Amino acid sequence: MKWTTIGFGKHKGKTLPEVIFDDPDWFFWAYEKDIFKGVLAMEIREIYCRARVVRIPEQDGQRMLVEYRFDPNSGKFATMFLIPDAIVFDRQVVSRVIDFYVPRSRSSYDKIGCKNLVFAFKHIFFGNQSHRLSKRACEDFFSDNSNFVLPDAAYATRKYPTSRDGLSLV
C-alpha cells in the first residue's frame, strides 16, 4: 500500500506508519481529535484499527500472550513482555494481541509510556529495543495483513470502528 505523506505540523514529511512508531501518543491524540481529512483520515482509521490488534509472534512454536506492566506509583505504562499462553494466573493485564493504545488508555498524555511500548515492541519483534525502523519498514509493517488479528467482516467492507473503544484489549 502507498501511504500518504503528512503535509503540515510536527510530523510534516512523515507517513502515519512512521508517526505511530515515532510518537504513538501524538498519533492517538490526532485520531481522537479527528485532525485529518480525506485520504489521511481513512489511513489514520486503518492504522488505528491495526495498531490495536498486532499479532503476537509465536516463540518456538508456542502461542504467546502479552503482559502489560504499569508503574505502581503513577499507574502509567511501564513495559510489556511475552508470556506462554499457558501461564496466565496471577498476572496484571494480559492480552492475545499487542495494543499500541494501552499506555494512552491509562493516561491521556503518556509520552514516556508510549515510548516504552515502542521499545518493548522492537525488542519482541526485532530482538533489540534500539532497532531503527526505516520509513519503508514502518510502512511495510502496517501494510502486511499477517501482522494483525483483523476482523474479516470489517476488512471485507473496509468499514472500521471510529471510537477509541472500537476494539477490546483482550
C-alpha positions in Angstrom: 0.0 0.0 0.0 1.1 3.5 -0.7 0.9 5.7 2.4 0.3 9.5 2.2 2.8 12.0 3.5 1.7 14.4 6.1 2.0 18.0 4.8 1.8 20.0 7.9 2.7 20.3 11.6 5.0 18.5 13.9 5.3 15.3 11.7 5.4 17.0 8.3 7.1 14.8 5.7 6.3 11.5 7.6 3.7 8.9 6.9 1.3 7.8 9.6 3.0 4.4 9.9 6.2 6.3 10.8 4.4 8.5 13.2 2.9 5.7 15.2 6.3 4.1 15.8 7.9 7.5 16.5 5.2 9.2 18.6 2.2 7.0 19.3 0.8 9.4 21.9 0.6 12.1 19.3 -0.9 9.6 16.7 -3.7 8.7 19.1 -4.3 12.3 20.0 -4.6 13.2 16.3 -7.0 10.3 15.9 -9.2 11.3 18.8 -9.2 15.0 17.7 -10.1 14.0 14.1 -7.5 16.4 12.7 -7.0 14.6 9.4 -9.4 14.9 6.4 -9.6 13.0 3.1 -7.1 10.2 2.5 -5.2 10.8 5.7 -8.5 10.4 7.7 -9.0 7.0 6.1 -5.4 6.0 6.7 -5.4 7.0 10.4 -8.6 5.0 10.9 -7.0 1.9 9.3 -3.7 2.3 11.3 -5.6 2.9 14.5 -7.5 -0.4 14.0 -4.4 -2.3 13.1 -2.3 -0.8 16.0 -5.0 -2.1 18.4 -4.6 -5.7 17.2 -1.0 -6.5 16.5 -0.5 -10.3 16.2 1.9 -11.7 18.8 4.6 -13.8 17.3 4.9 -17.4 18.4 8.1 -18.4 20.1 9.5 -21.9 19.4 6.0 -22.9 18.0 4.3 -21.9 21.3 1.5 -19.4 21.3 2.3 -16.4 23.4 0.3 -13.7 25.2 1.5 -10.1 26.1 1.6 -8.9 29.6 1.4 -5.2 30.2 3.1 -3.8 33.3 2.3 -0.4 34.9 4.2 1.7 37.3 2.8 1.0 40.8 3.1 4.7 41.9 1.8 6.6 38.8 -0.3 3.8 37.2 1.3 4.7 33.9 2.6 2.2 31.4 6.0 0.7 32.1 6.6 -2.2 29.7 5.2 -5.3 28.1 6.7 -8.7 27.5 5.5 -12.1 26.2 4.5 -15.0 28.3 3.4 -18.5 27.3 -0.3 -18.9 26.7 -0.5 -21.5 29.4 0.8 -19.1 32.1 -2.0 -16.6 32.8 -2.6 -16.9 36.5 -1.7 -14.1 38.9 -0.8 -11.6 36.2 -1.6 -7.8 35.8 -3.1 -7.2 32.3 -2.7 -10.0 29.7 -3.9 -9.9 26.1 -3.9 -12.0 23.0 -2.8 -9.0 20.9 -0.4 -6.1 21.3 -2.4 -2.9 21.6 -0.4 0.3 21.0 -3.3 2.2 22.7 -2.7 0.7 26.1 -0.5 3.5 27.5 -3.0 6.1 26.4 -5.9 4.1 27.8 -4.5 4.7 31.3 -3.3 8.3 30.8 -4.4 10.7 28.1 -0.8 12.1 28.0 1.9 9.5 28.5 4.8 10.2 26.1 7.2 8.0 28.2 4.8 5.1 28.4 4.2 5.2 24.6 8.0 5.3 24.0 8.4 2.3 26.5 5.8 0.4 24.4 7.7 1.0 21.2 10.9 -0.1 22.8 9.3 -3.3 24.1 7.7 -3.9 20.7 11.1 -3.6 19.0 12.6 -6.0 21.5 9.8 -8.5 20.9 9.8 -8.2 17.0 13.4 -7.4 16.3 15.3 -8.6 19.3 16.6 -5.2 20.1 14.8 -2.2 21.7 17.1 0.2 19.8 16.3 -1.3 16.4 15.9 1.5 13.9 12.8 1.3 11.8 13.1 2.9 8.4 10.2 4.6 6.6 9.8 1.6 4.4 9.9 -0.8 7.4 7.2 1.1 9.2 5.0 1.3 6.1 5.6 -2.4 5.2 4.7 -3.5 8.7 1.3 -1.7 8.6 0.7 -2.9 5.0 1.1 -6.6 5.9 -2.2 -8.1 7.0 -0.4 -11.0 8.6 0.9 -8.7 11.3 -2.6 -8.2 12.7 -5.6 -10.1 14.0 -8.1 -8.5 11.7 -11.9 -8.9 11.8 -12.8 -10.3 8.4 -16.1 -8.5 8.1 -14.6 -5.1 8.8 -11.9 -5.6 6.2 -14.3 -7.1 3.6 -16.4 -3.9 3.7 -13.5 -1.5 4.5 -15.5 -0.1 7.5 -13.5 0.4 10.6 -14.5 1.3 14.2 -14.2 5.0 14.7 -14.4 5.3 18.5 -11.4 4.6 20.7 -13.4 1.8 22.3 -14.0 0.1 18.9 -11.7 -2.9 19.8 -11.2 -4.5 23.1 -7.9 -5.2 24.9 -8.4 -8.9 25.2 
